[in-house]
């Protein structure tokens, strides 16, 4: 694994890279590399075993500079298009989780010619009537100043799950991880703080433009993004098959259901 910074028109972008071969761009979510962890987790290493993994930190996250003049997810999309140009990425596989999945979908519908394959894991971004995305900003405020029980329940299968307690402990945890958690929540408010949260009403009607082979994965117990959103992605993306459910996993399916997610994604990328 190597970490480096890219100068992008005067903005610093932090990248983690590992592996060799065809490029695989990974866009992260909350309970994730850059979102909490400072290094690649087991699922990311699986991706790196099938190609060259490139995992940028979103603007303002884990060392990347913020988009000072940005106001919406559209600005983040153009930020990434500029990054892909700077890295000379003509075509690549695109994998995204949570907010990263939303950004990945926005990129895929705008530039389907650049995305060879698309993987979405618990992706937000859609407006599905009657199926609202959970208010993570409310749960990010600790109860009694130290208790993150409800936030853990949003991001994992339960508030007492092992990985939930590891990455979102009560009280003050590791300082670097605390900083990354705060930065990711700040980024989340930048792209998604418009009730109902984390959506672009126009996106669902643009999904048909993404014709590349696509895989949509969802945690069986995702308490943040309802399963109906996964079904809408699987139905709307022309190159997608049926929605695949990760048994026993919550929103952070690639952590809690790592073996199943790694197997499904690995087979999809090698096919």
N, C-alpha and C positions, 0 to 999 in steps of 0.2 A: 504494500500500500504506500502511495506517495501523496503528499499534499502540496499544492502550490497555489499561488495567487496569479490571476490574470488581470491585466489592466484593460478595462473595457471603456474606452472613451472617457478616461479619468476616474472610473469607478473600479474598485477592487472586487473581484469575484473569487471566492475560495473554492477550490476543486479538490476532491479526493478521487484518485484514479488507481485502478488495479486491473491486472490481466492484459491479455493481448488478443488481437484479432479484430473482428468487425465491431464498430462502436455501439455501446449500449448506454444511453443517457438515462440516469435515474433522478427523478424529482421527488423530494422527500415530503413527509407529513409531520405531525406533532410528535408521536412516539416513534422516533426514527433517528437515523444518522443525521447530523446537523440540527435536528429538532431537539434531541436530548444527548444522544451519544456523540462523542467526538471522533469516532472511528467506525469502520464498517462492521455491521452485524452479520450473523450467519447467512441470512437471506441474500444480502448484498454480495457476499463472497461466492454464493452460488451463481449469481449473475456474472461475476468476474470470471467464473470458470467456463463461461460460454462465449466470451468476447472481451473487449476492452471496456471496462466499466468506467464511466465518467459521471461523478456525482457532485454537481454544484450545490453550494448553499444558496438558498433564496436570498434576495436582497435584505440586508439587515441581520442575517442569520450567520452564526459561527464564523465571523470574520469578514463576510461580504458586506460591502457598503450598502446603505439604504438608497432607494430611489427618491431623492429629495424632492423632485418635481412630479413624481408619480401620484396618480389618484385612483387607479382601478386595476383590475386584473389585465386589462388590455395593455397597460404599460409594462406589466410583468412579462406578458407574451412577447412584446417587442424587445424587452431586455434579453430574453432567451434567444430570440432570433439573431440578435447582434452577437451574443456569445457563440452560437453555432457557427456564424460566419467567421468569427475570430479564431475558432478552433478548426476551421476548414472542414466542417462536417456537412457534407453534401446530402448523405443519406445515413440513417441510423435507426436502431430500435429504440423506442421510447417507452419507459416504464415509470408510472407515477402512482403514489399513494396519497389518499386524503386530499389536501389542498394541492399537492403535487400532481395528483391524478386529474384534478380539475384543469390545471395549467396544461398538462399533457394533452387533454382532450381539446382544449382551445387551440393548441398548436396544430394538432392533427387535422382539425376541420379547416384550418386556414391554409396549411401547406401539406396536403396529403402526399405530394410527390417526394417529400423529404423523409417521411416516416415509413420505414420498411415493415415494421410490426409495432403494435401498440398493446401495452398491458396496463390495465387499470385495476387498482386494489382499493376498494372502499372509497372510490372517488366521489368528492362532492362536486358542486358546479351546476347541477340541474335544478329547475323548479318543477316539482311534482305536486300537483294539487292534493292537499290533505295529508301529505307526507313530508313534514318540515324537518330540516336538519336541526339537530339539537343546539341549544344556545351554549356553546363551549365557553363563551366569555363570562357568563354568570357563574359557571362551575369553576372557572379559573380563580375565583376569589375564595381563598381558603376559609372554611368555617372555623370560627373561634381563632382565626389567625394562623392556624397550623394544620388543619384537617383538610386533606385533598380527596376524601372518600368519594365525593360525587364526581369529581373530575376523572378519577381512576375508573369509575363505572362507565363514564362516557366513552373513554378511549380503549377500555379492555372489557373482557367478558364479565368481570365482576371487580368490585373495589378491593377484594382480598386476593385476587390472582397474583401469583408470584411475580410475574413481569410487571404488573401494575405497581406493586409495592417497590420493585427495584427502580423503576424509572420515574415514578411520581410519589416519593415517600412523604409522609407527614413531616412537618417541621422543616428545618433547613438541611438540605442535602449537600452533595459535593458542589462547591462554588462554581466550577466551570459548567457543570450540568445545569445548575440553577440559572446561570446566565443564558445558556442556550435555550432553556425552556421559556424564559421571559422573552427572548428575541423572537422565537417562533410564534408566540402568542401575539406579539406586536405586529409581526408580518401578517398573521391571520386577520387581525383587525384592519390592516391595510387593504387586503383583498376581499374580505368577507363581511365587514361590519356594516351590513345594510339589511335590517330585518325584512323577511326571514333570511337567515344568515347563509353565507357561502353559496351563492347561486348567481347565474347569469340567465335571465329568462329566455334569451335568444338561443342559447346553446343547444337545447334539445331539438330544435328545428334545423340545426346545422349538422347534426351527427351523421346524416346520410352522406355527407361529403367525405368522410373518413372511410375510404374503401379498402384500406390495408387489412391484412389478417389481424384480428384483435382478440384479446382474451380479457374477460371481465371476471374478477374474483371478489367475493364478499364474505366477511365473517358472519357465521351463523348467528352470533349474538352481538352484532354491531349496534350499539346504542347511540351512535352519533349520526350516521347516515342510514336511513331506513332502506331495507332491502328493495323496496319499490324503485329506488334510484338505480340500483344495479340492474334490475330488470329493464328499466328504461334505456340504460346504456347498451345492454346486450341487444335489445330490440332495435335501437336507433342506428348503431354502428353496422354498416353493411357487411363488414368482414368478420363480425363476431358470431360465435356460436351461442349456445345457451349459457346463462349465468351459472358460474361454478361457485358453490357454497363451501366454505372452509369450516368443517365441523368443530364446534367447541370454542372457536375463536371470536374475539370481539372486533372492534374497529381496527386495532393494530394487528391485523391477521397475519402479516409477515413475521411478527414476533411470536405471537401465541400459537399460531399454526404453521410455524416455520417449515417443518418437514413437508406438509401437504402443499404449501404454497411453492416451495422450492421445487418439488416434484412436478407440479402442474406447469409452472413457468419454464422450468428447464426443458420439459418435453415440448412445449409450445415453441420455444426459441430454436430448438434443434430440428424441428419438423421441416 
